[in-house]
């Protein structure tokens, strides 16, 4: 019997619902660090801009997010995902009660205490992954934004809390704008993969500007080229509109960086600039993400990392303001 990705990531054999094992704190921290360093993201979670004193804290929070994500997407069935996400929420509540056993929560428990992290952002993330099991289509832009409030905004808030930044509404709103824009960019970038691998379409129905949109989208994604030029033109129009609205969120969120402590700015700037660079790639590819997935090259990522410290010092607005 094959082992699913979720079973490997979360180590269900040793620490799953049927296990009574309790991880030690050193082992738990090593477990989270290993998971964080071996999973690829657009930018390394443990970049050079994470203060050394916060590496273990970032690893624990990332391990929670990565594990919950895999429990939602990598179990082999939606029913199994719902079951395991319910177990993961039980583990979260046990953690806040001081009764952790899984390595993620053993490592997370002192982080929660050290930074006074609330349970709500963690709980909202689990809710987003639960929603992914039952809601595969979105009617409006506002519905997609509502999903991002669960799936993306909590991550940004947790990062600000780990950095011990002020939790005032102005900073949190700007953080939410960045995280929502990052999530939307990921949706537009991964449109083909989301449909073929997850049966999900995040392009809202009120942006479907042609008849038989879903049927024609599926045919295009499956073939990997454009057999229907009229559909492709309509797709470009839809995605151009959505990307334009996403730019507005990035630009609103850019106000966050000057509000932060100097040492926090490069890390946040890097995520912001990386998301904007990815959105520009989508535009360069003429919005044809139903055919292939645009991505930043290693060289582009390296250049952004090199620019992060210098640019964040002088930044008073958006990194590389979009010119339309």
Secondary structure, DSSP 8 states (H G I E B T S, - for coil): ----HHHHHHTHHHHSTT------HHHHHHHHHHHHHHS--SS-TT-TTS-GGGHHHHHHHHHHHHHHHHHHHSSSSHHHHHHHHHHHHHHHHHHHTT---SHHHHHHHHHHHHHT--SHHHHHHHHHHHHHHH--B-SSHHHHHHHHHHHTHHHHHHHHHHTT----HHHHHHHHHHHHHHHHHHHHHTHHHHHHHH--B-S-GGG--STTHHHHHHHHHHHTS-S-HHHHHHHHHHHHHHHHHHHHHHHHHTHHHHHS-HHHHHHHHHHHHHHHHHHHHHHHTTT-TTT------HHHHHHHHHHHHHHHHH-SS-TT----
